[in-house]
Amino acid sequence: MMSVETIEEQIAELDNASFSKLRDWFVEFDKSRWDKQIEADSNAGKLDFLISPCVS
């Protein structure tokens, strides 16, 4: 596996069109990972407090 530093160097060398394409891909990839984490947390009951009635 490549190091983060190597990936950063390669990204810095991209032309504008390639960088834009990478950025768009990464945003969608990040959203997908976030959605999967939220779903896993919900299925595990970690978010149940959000729907439980408040007790005063």
mmCIF file of the N, C-alpha and C atoms, coordinates in Angstrom:
data_MODEL
# 
_entry.id   MODEL 
# 
loop_
_atom_site.group_PDB 
_atom_site.id 
_atom_site.type_symbol 
_atom_site.label_atom_id 
_atom_site.label_alt_id 
_atom_site.label_comp_id 
_atom_site.label_asym_id 
_atom_site.label_entity_id 
_atom_site.label_seq_id 
_atom_site.pdbx_PDB_ins_code 
_atom_site.Cartn_x 
_atom_site.Cartn_y 
_atom_site.Cartn_z 
_atom_site.occupancy 
_atom_site.B_iso_or_equiv 
_atom_site.pdbx_formal_charge 
_atom_site.auth_seq_id 
_atom_site.auth_comp_id 
_atom_site.auth_asym_id 
_atom_site.auth_atom_id 
_atom_site.pdbx_PDB_model_num 
ATOM 1   N N  . MET A 1 1  ? 0.841   -1.175 0.000   1.00 0.00 ? 1  MET A N  1 
ATOM 2   C CA . MET A 1 1  ? 0.000   0.000  0.000   1.00 0.00 ? 1  MET A CA 1 
ATOM 3   C C  . MET A 1 1  ? 0.889   1.241  0.000   1.00 0.00 ? 1  MET A C  1 
ATOM 4   N N  . MET A 1 2  ? 0.425   2.262  -0.709  1.00 0.00 ? 2  MET A N  1 
ATOM 5   C CA . MET A 1 2  ? 1.174   3.513  -0.765  1.00 0.00 ? 2  MET A CA 1 
ATOM 6   C C  . MET A 1 2  ? 1.011   4.302  0.517   1.00 0.00 ? 2  MET A C  1 
ATOM 7   N N  . SER A 1 3  ? 2.003   5.081  0.837   1.00 0.00 ? 3  SER A N  1 
ATOM 8   C CA . SER A 1 3  ? 1.911   5.955  1.999   1.00 0.00 ? 3  SER A CA 1 
ATOM 9   C C  . SER A 1 3  ? 1.064   7.182  1.644   1.00 0.00 ? 3  SER A C  1 
ATOM 10  N N  . VAL A 1 4  ? 0.533   7.809  2.655   1.00 0.00 ? 4  VAL A N  1 
ATOM 11  C CA . VAL A 1 4  ? -0.264  9.022  2.446   1.00 0.00 ? 4  VAL A CA 1 
ATOM 12  C C  . VAL A 1 4  ? 0.588   10.087 1.771   1.00 0.00 ? 4  VAL A C  1 
ATOM 13  N N  . GLU A 1 5  ? 1.836   10.172 2.157   1.00 0.00 ? 5  GLU A N  1 
ATOM 14  C CA . GLU A 1 5  ? 2.724   11.178 1.568   1.00 0.00 ? 5  GLU A CA 1 
ATOM 15  C C  . GLU A 1 5  ? 2.879   10.952 0.065   1.00 0.00 ? 5  GLU A C  1 
ATOM 16  N N  . THR A 1 6  ? 3.001   9.695  -0.353  1.00 0.00 ? 6  THR A N  1 
ATOM 17  C CA . THR A 1 6  ? 3.133   9.381  -1.780  1.00 0.00 ? 6  THR A CA 1 
ATOM 18  C C  . THR A 1 6  ? 1.863   9.763  -2.527  1.00 0.00 ? 6  THR A C  1 
ATOM 19  N N  . ILE A 1 7  ? 0.725   9.454  -1.940  1.00 0.00 ? 7  ILE A N  1 
ATOM 20  C CA . ILE A 1 7  ? -0.554  9.804  -2.559  1.00 0.00 ? 7  ILE A CA 1 
ATOM 21  C C  . ILE A 1 7  ? -0.690  11.321 -2.671  1.00 0.00 ? 7  ILE A C  1 
ATOM 22  N N  . GLU A 1 8  ? -0.319  12.035 -1.617  1.00 0.00 ? 8  GLU A N  1 
ATOM 23  C CA . GLU A 1 8  ? -0.373  13.500 -1.656  1.00 0.00 ? 8  GLU A CA 1 
ATOM 24  C C  . GLU A 1 8  ? 0.499   14.060 -2.772  1.00 0.00 ? 8  GLU A C  1 
ATOM 25  N N  . GLU A 1 9  ? 1.695   13.514 -2.923  1.00 0.00 ? 9  GLU A N  1 
ATOM 26  C CA . GLU A 1 9  ? 2.603   13.978 -3.981  1.00 0.00 ? 9  GLU A CA 1 
ATOM 27  C C  . GLU A 1 9  ? 2.005   13.733 -5.356  1.00 0.00 ? 9  GLU A C  1 
ATOM 28  N N  . GLN A 1 10 ? 1.388   12.566 -5.531  1.00 0.00 ? 10 GLN A N  1 
ATOM 29  C CA . GLN A 1 10 ? 0.793   12.257 -6.834  1.00 0.00 ? 10 GLN A CA 1 
ATOM 30  C C  . GLN A 1 10 ? -0.415  13.142 -7.117  1.00 0.00 ? 10 GLN A C  1 
ATOM 31  N N  . ILE A 1 11 ? -1.197  13.430 -6.106  1.00 0.00 ? 11 ILE A N  1 
ATOM 32  C CA . ILE A 1 11 ? -2.349  14.331 -6.279  1.00 0.00 ? 11 ILE A CA 1 
ATOM 33  C C  . ILE A 1 11 ? -1.865  15.718 -6.674  1.00 0.00 ? 11 ILE A C  1 
ATOM 34  N N  . ALA A 1 12 ? -0.806  16.186 -6.045  1.00 0.00 ? 12 ALA A N  1 
ATOM 35  C CA . ALA A 1 12 ? -0.274  17.519 -6.344  1.00 0.00 ? 12 ALA A CA 1 
ATOM 36  C C  . ALA A 1 12 ? 0.187   17.639 -7.796  1.00 0.00 ? 12 ALA A C  1 
ATOM 37  N N  . GLU A 1 13 ? 0.498   16.525 -8.419  1.00 0.00 ? 13 GLU A N  1 
ATOM 38  C CA . GLU A 1 13 ? 0.977   16.535 -9.808  1.00 0.00 ? 13 GLU A CA 1 
ATOM 39  C C  . GLU A 1 13 ? -0.146  16.444 -10.841 1.00 0.00 ? 13 GLU A C  1 
ATOM 40  N N  . LEU A 1 14 ? -1.386  16.254 -10.400 1.00 0.00 ? 14 LEU A N  1 
ATOM 41  C CA . LEU A 1 14 ? -2.503  16.115 -11.333 1.00 0.00 ? 14 LEU A CA 1 
ATOM 42  C C  . LEU A 1 14 ? -2.800  17.429 -12.047 1.00 0.00 ? 14 LEU A C  1 
ATOM 43  N N  . ASP A 1 15 ? -3.234  17.317 -13.306 1.00 0.00 ? 15 ASP A N  1 
ATOM 44  C CA . ASP A 1 15 ? -3.711  18.510 -14.002 1.00 0.00 ? 15 ASP A CA 1 
ATOM 45  C C  . ASP A 1 15 ? -5.093  18.869 -13.447 1.00 0.00 ? 15 ASP A C  1 
ATOM 46  N N  . ASN A 1 16 ? -5.589  20.027 -13.801 1.00 0.00 ? 16 ASN A N  1 
ATOM 47  C CA . ASN A 1 16 ? -6.849  20.518 -13.235 1.00 0.00 ? 16 ASN A CA 1 
ATOM 48  C C  . ASN A 1 16 ? -8.023  19.584 -13.504 1.00 0.00 ? 16 ASN A C  1 
ATOM 49  N N  . ALA A 1 17 ? -8.126  19.066 -14.721 1.00 0.00 ? 17 ALA A N  1 
ATOM 50  C CA . ALA A 1 17 ? -9.240  18.185 -15.059 1.00 0.00 ? 17 ALA A CA 1 
ATOM 51  C C  . ALA A 1 17 ? -9.185  16.897 -14.242 1.00 0.00 ? 17 ALA A C  1 
ATOM 52  N N  . SER A 1 18 ? -8.015  16.317 -14.108 1.00 0.00 ? 18 SER A N  1 
ATOM 53  C CA . SER A 1 18 ? -7.869  15.089 -13.330 1.00 0.00 ? 18 SER A CA 1 
ATOM 54  C C  . SER A 1 18 ? -8.123  15.338 -11.851 1.00 0.00 ? 18 SER A C  1 
ATOM 55  N N  . PHE A 1 19 ? -7.649  16.476 -11.355 1.00 0.00 ? 19 PHE A N  1 
ATOM 56  C CA . PHE A 1 19 ? -7.880  16.809 -9.952  1.00 0.00 ? 19 PHE A CA 1 
ATOM 57  C C  . PHE A 1 19 ? -9.376  16.980 -9.681  1.00 0.00 ? 19 PHE A C  1 
ATOM 58  N N  . SER A 1 20 ? -10.070 17.633 -10.585 1.00 0.00 ? 20 SER A N  1 
ATOM 59  C CA . SER A 1 20 ? -11.505 17.834 -10.434 1.00 0.00 ? 20 SER A CA 1 
ATOM 60  C C  . SER A 1 20 ? -12.237 16.496 -10.418 1.00 0.00 ? 20 SER A C  1 
ATOM 61  N N  . LYS A 1 21 ? -11.854 15.608 -11.315 1.00 0.00 ? 21 LYS A N  1 
ATOM 62  C CA . LYS A 1 21 ? -12.463 14.279 -11.368 1.00 0.00 ? 21 LYS A CA 1 
ATOM 63  C C  . LYS A 1 21 ? -12.193 13.512 -10.074 1.00 0.00 ? 21 LYS A C  1 
ATOM 64  N N  . LEU A 1 22 ? -10.979 13.587 -9.560  1.00 0.00 ? 22 LEU A N  1 
ATOM 65  C CA . LEU A 1 22 ? -10.631 12.931 -8.298  1.00 0.00 ? 22 LEU A CA 1 
ATOM 66  C C  . LEU A 1 22 ? -11.427 13.518 -7.145  1.00 0.00 ? 22 LEU A C  1 
ATOM 67  N N  . ARG A 1 23 ? -11.531 14.831 -7.097  1.00 0.00 ? 23 ARG A N  1 
ATOM 68  C CA . ARG A 1 23 ? -12.278 15.499 -6.028  1.00 0.00 ? 23 ARG A CA 1 
ATOM 69  C C  . ARG A 1 23 ? -13.731 15.064 -6.029  1.00 0.00 ? 23 ARG A C  1 
ATOM 70  N N  . ASP A 1 24 ? -14.348 15.027 -7.215  1.00 0.00 ? 24 ASP A N  1 
ATOM 71  C CA . ASP A 1 24 ? -15.745 14.609 -7.313  1.00 0.00 ? 24 ASP A CA 1 
ATOM 72  C C  . ASP A 1 24 ? -15.915 13.162 -6.862  1.00 0.00 ? 24 ASP A C  1 
ATOM 73  N N  . TRP A 1 25 ? -14.996 12.299 -7.289  1.00 0.00 ? 25 TRP A N  1 
ATOM 74  C CA . TRP A 1 25 ? -15.045 10.894 -6.876  1.00 0.00 ? 25 TRP A CA 1 
ATOM 75  C C  . TRP A 1 25 ? -14.904 10.786 -5.363  1.00 0.00 ? 25 TRP A C  1 
ATOM 76  N N  . PHE A 1 26 ? -13.966 11.545 -4.788  1.00 0.00 ? 26 PHE A N  1 
ATOM 77  C CA . PHE A 1 26 ? -13.706 11.442 -3.360  1.00 0.00 ? 26 PHE A CA 1 
ATOM 78  C C  . PHE A 1 26 ? -14.899 11.914 -2.533  1.00 0.00 ? 26 PHE A C  1 
ATOM 79  N N  . VAL A 1 27 ? -15.544 12.966 -2.967  1.00 0.00 ? 27 VAL A N  1 
ATOM 80  C CA . VAL A 1 27 ? -16.722 13.465 -2.254  1.00 0.00 ? 27 VAL A CA 1 
ATOM 81  C C  . VAL A 1 27 ? -17.795 12.385 -2.224  1.00 0.00 ? 27 VAL A C  1 
ATOM 82  N N  . GLU A 1 28 ? -18.060 11.753 -3.362  1.00 0.00 ? 28 GLU A N  1 
ATOM 83  C CA . GLU A 1 28 ? -19.065 10.691 -3.415  1.00 0.00 ? 28 GLU A CA 1 
ATOM 84  C C  . GLU A 1 28 ? -18.644 9.485  -2.580  1.00 0.00 ? 28 GLU A C  1 
ATOM 85  N N  . PHE A 1 29 ? -17.369 9.133  -2.623  1.00 0.00 ? 29 PHE A N  1 
ATOM 86  C CA . PHE A 1 29 ? -16.836 8.025  -1.839  1.00 0.00 ? 29 PHE A CA 1 
ATOM 87  C C  . PHE A 1 29 ? -16.996 8.305  -0.347  1.00 0.00 ? 29 PHE A C  1 
ATOM 88  N N  . ASP A 1 30 ? -16.689 9.524  0.064   1.00 0.00 ? 30 ASP A N  1 
ATOM 89  C CA . ASP A 1 30 ? -16.808 9.916  1.467   1.00 0.00 ? 30 ASP A CA 1 
ATOM 90  C C  . ASP A 1 30 ? -18.264 9.867  1.917   1.00 0.00 ? 30 ASP A C  1 
ATOM 91  N N  . LYS A 1 31 ? -19.172 10.354 1.089   1.00 0.00 ? 31 LYS A N  1 
ATOM 92  C CA . LYS A 1 31 ? -20.601 10.303 1.417   1.00 0.00 ? 31 LYS A CA 1 
ATOM 93  C C  . LYS A 1 31 ? -21.064 8.862  1.594   1.00 0.00 ? 31 LYS A C  1 
ATOM 94  N N  . SER A 1 32 ? -20.606 7.991  0.719   1.00 0.00 ? 32 SER A N  1 
ATOM 95  C CA . SER A 1 32 ? -20.990 6.582  0.790   1.00 0.00 ? 32 SER A CA 1 
ATOM 96  C C  . SER A 1 32 ? -20.502 5.936  2.081   1.00 0.00 ? 32 SER A C  1 
ATOM 97  N N  . ARG A 1 33 ? -19.265 6.220  2.461   1.00 0.00 ? 33 ARG A N  1 
ATOM 98  C CA . ARG A 1 33 ? -18.723 5.678  3.711   1.00 0.00 ? 33 ARG A CA 1 
ATOM 99  C C  . ARG A 1 33 ? -19.502 6.207  4.916   1.00 0.00 ? 33 ARG A C  1 
ATOM 100 N N  . TRP A 1 34 ? -19.856 7.481  4.888   1.00 0.00 ? 34 TRP A N  1 
ATOM 101 C CA . TRP A 1 34 ? -20.616 8.092  5.974   1.00 0.00 ? 34 TRP A CA 1 
ATOM 102 C C  . TRP A 1 34 ? -21.986 7.418  6.080   1.00 0.00 ? 34 TRP A C  1 
ATOM 103 N N  . ASP A 1 35 ? -22.649 7.231  4.939   1.00 0.00 ? 35 ASP A N  1 
ATOM 104 C CA . ASP A 1 35 ? -23.958 6.585  4.937   1.00 0.00 ? 35 ASP A CA 1 
ATOM 105 C C  . ASP A 1 35 ? -23.880 5.175  5.515   1.00 0.00 ? 35 ASP A C  1 
ATOM 106 N N  . LYS A 1 36 ? -22.860 4.431  5.152   1.00 0.00 ? 36 LYS A N  1 
ATOM 107 C CA . LYS A 1 36 ? -22.687 3.065  5.665   1.00 0.00 ? 36 LYS A CA 1 
ATOM 108 C C  . LYS A 1 36 ? -22.449 3.084  7.173   1.00 0.00 ? 36 LYS A C  1 
ATOM 109 N N  . GLN A 1 37 ? -21.692 4.054  7.667   1.00 0.00 ? 37 GLN A N  1 
ATOM 110 C CA . GLN A 1 37 ? -21.431 4.144  9.100   1.00 0.00 ? 37 GLN A CA 1 
ATOM 111 C C  . GLN A 1 37 ? -22.697 4.499  9.864   1.00 0.00 ? 37 GLN A C  1 
ATOM 112 N N  . ILE A 1 38 ? -23.470 5.445  9.335   1.00 0.00 ? 38 ILE A N  1 
ATOM 113 C CA . ILE A 1 38 ? -24.727 5.825  9.978   1.00 0.00 ? 38 ILE A CA 1 
ATOM 114 C C  . ILE A 1 38 ? -25.671 4.621  10.013  1.00 0.00 ? 38 ILE A C  1 
ATOM 115 N N  . GLU A 1 39 ? -25.747 3.883  8.918   1.00 0.00 ? 39 GLU A N  1 
ATOM 116 C CA . GLU A 1 39 ? -26.615 2.709  8.874   1.00 0.00 ? 39 GLU A CA 1 
ATOM 117 C C  . GLU A 1 39 ? -26.169 1.660  9.895   1.00 0.00 ? 39 GLU A C  1 
ATOM 118 N N  . ALA A 1 40 ? -24.865 1.413  9.979   1.00 0.00 ? 40 ALA A N  1 
ATOM 119 C CA . ALA A 1 40 ? -24.340 0.443  10.946  1.00 0.00 ? 40 ALA A CA 1 
ATOM 120 C C  . ALA A 1 40 ? -24.633 0.889  12.369  1.00 0.00 ? 40 ALA A C  1 
ATOM 121 N N  . ASP A 1 41 ? -24.431 2.168  12.656  1.00 0.00 ? 41 ASP A N  1 
ATOM 122 C CA . ASP A 1 41 ? -24.711 2.695  13.992  1.00 0.00 ? 41 ASP A CA 1 
ATOM 123 C C  . ASP A 1 41 ? -26.197 2.586  14.320  1.00 0.00 ? 41 ASP A C  1 
ATOM 124 N N  . SER A 1 42 ? -27.043 2.875  13.346  1.00 0.00 ? 42 SER A N  1 
ATOM 125 C CA . SER A 1 42 ? -28.480 2.776  13.549  1.00 0.00 ? 42 SER A CA 1 
ATOM 126 C C  . SER A 1 42 ? -28.887 1.332  13.823  1.00 0.00 ? 42 SER A C  1 
ATOM 127 N N  . ASN A 1 43 ? -28.374 0.414  13.028  1.00 0.00 ? 43 ASN A N  1 
ATOM 128 C CA . ASN A 1 43 ? -28.695 -1.000 13.212  1.00 0.00 ? 43 ASN A CA 1 
ATOM 129 C C  . ASN A 1 43 ? -28.204 -1.523 14.564  1.00 0.00 ? 43 ASN A C  1 
ATOM 130 N N  . ALA A 1 44 ? -27.135 -0.946 15.072  1.00 0.00 ? 44 ALA A N  1 
ATOM 131 C CA . ALA A 1 44 ? -26.582 -1.366 16.363  1.00 0.00 ? 44 ALA A CA 1 
ATOM 132 C C  . ALA A 1 44 ? -27.276 -0.671 17.541  1.00 0.00 ? 44 ALA A C  1 
ATOM 133 N N  . GLY A 1 45 ? -28.229 0.200  17.246  1.00 0.00 ? 45 GLY A N  1 
ATOM 134 C CA . GLY A 1 45 ? -28.964 0.879  18.307  1.00 0.00 ? 45 GLY A CA 1 
ATOM 135 C C  . GLY A 1 45 ? -28.264 2.097  18.882  1.00 0.00 ? 45 GLY A C  1 
ATOM 136 N N  . LYS A 1 46 ? -27.156 2.502  18.273  1.00 0.00 ? 46 LYS A N  1 
ATOM 137 C CA . LYS A 1 46 ? -26.391 3.624  18.807  1.00 0.00 ? 46 LYS A CA 1 
ATOM 138 C C  . LYS A 1 46 ? -27.090 4.971  18.635  1.00 0.00 ? 46 LYS A C  1 
ATOM 139 N N  . LEU A 1 47 ? -28.087 5.012  17.780  1.00 0.00 ? 47 LEU A N  1 
ATOM 140 C CA . LEU A 1 47 ? -28.780 6.278  17.526  1.00 0.00 ? 47 LEU A CA 1 
ATOM 141 C C  . LEU A 1 47 ? -30.187 6.297  18.113  1.00 0.00 ? 47 LEU A C  1 
ATOM 142 N N  . ASP A 1 48 ? -30.514 5.263  18.866  1.00 0.00 ? 48 ASP A N  1 
ATOM 143 C CA . ASP A 1 48 ? -31.858 5.171  19.434  1.00 0.00 ? 48 ASP A CA 1 
ATOM 144 C C  . ASP A 1 48 ? -32.208 6.374  20.316  1.00 0.00 ? 48 ASP A C  1 
ATOM 145 N N  . PHE A 1 49 ? -31.214 6.953  20.956  1.00 0.00 ? 49 PHE A N  1 
ATOM 146 C CA . PHE A 1 49 ? -31.483 8.108  21.813  1.00 0.00 ? 49 PHE A CA 1 
ATOM 147 C C  . PHE A 1 49 ? -32.071 9.277  21.038  1.00 0.00 ? 49 PHE A C  1 
ATOM 148 N N  . LEU A 1 50 ? -31.879 9.294  19.730  1.00 0.00 ? 50 LEU A N  1 
ATOM 149 C CA . LEU A 1 50 ? -32.412 10.388 18.919  1.00 0.00 ? 50 LEU A CA 1 
ATOM 150 C C  . LEU A 1 50 ? -33.932 10.291 18.741  1.00 0.00 ? 50 LEU A C  1 
ATOM 151 N N  . ILE A 1 51 ? -34.466 9.083  18.895  1.00 0.00 ? 51 ILE A N  1 
ATOM 152 C CA . ILE A 1 51 ? -35.905 8.903  18.692  1.00 0.00 ? 51 ILE A CA 1 
ATOM 153 C C  . ILE A 1 51 ? -36.642 8.601  19.980  1.00 0.00 ? 51 ILE A C  1 
ATOM 154 N N  . SER A 1 52 ? -35.923 8.451  21.051  1.00 0.00 ? 52 SER A N  1 
ATOM 155 C CA . SER A 1 52 ? -36.554 8.203  22.338  1.00 0.00 ? 52 SER A CA 1 
ATOM 156 C C  . SER A 1 52 ? -37.190 9.484  22.865  1.00 0.00 ? 52 SER A C  1 
ATOM 157 N N  . PRO A 1 53 ? -38.352 9.359  23.500  1.00 0.00 ? 53 PRO A N  1 
ATOM 158 C CA . PRO A 1 53 ? -38.982 10.566 24.059  1.00 0.00 ? 53 PRO A CA 1 
ATOM 159 C C  . PRO A 1 53 ? -38.126 11.152 25.184  1.00 0.00 ? 53 PRO A C  1 
ATOM 160 N N  . CYS A 1 54 ? -38.127 12.438 25.252  1.00 0.00 ? 54 CYS A N  1 
ATOM 161 C CA . CYS A 1 54 ? -37.396 13.136 26.302  1.00 0.00 ? 54 CYS A CA 1 
ATOM 162 C C  . CYS A 1 54 ? -38.172 13.020 27.606  1.00 0.00 ? 54 CYS A C  1 
ATOM 163 N N  . VAL A 1 55 ? -37.457 12.796 28.664  1.00 0.00 ? 55 VAL A N  1 
ATOM 164 C CA . VAL A 1 55 ? -38.076 12.708 29.976  1.00 0.00 ? 55 VAL A CA 1 
ATOM 165 C C  . VAL A 1 55 ? -37.696 13.957 30.762  1.00 0.00 ? 55 VAL A C  1 
ATOM 166 N N  . SER A 1 56 ? -38.693 14.684 31.229  1.00 0.00 ? 56 SER A N  1 
ATOM 167 C CA . SER A 1 56 ? -38.444 15.916 31.972  1.00 0.00 ? 56 SER A CA 1 
ATOM 168 C C  . SER A 1 56 ? -38.517 15.670 33.441  1.00 0.00 ? 56 SER A C  1 
# 
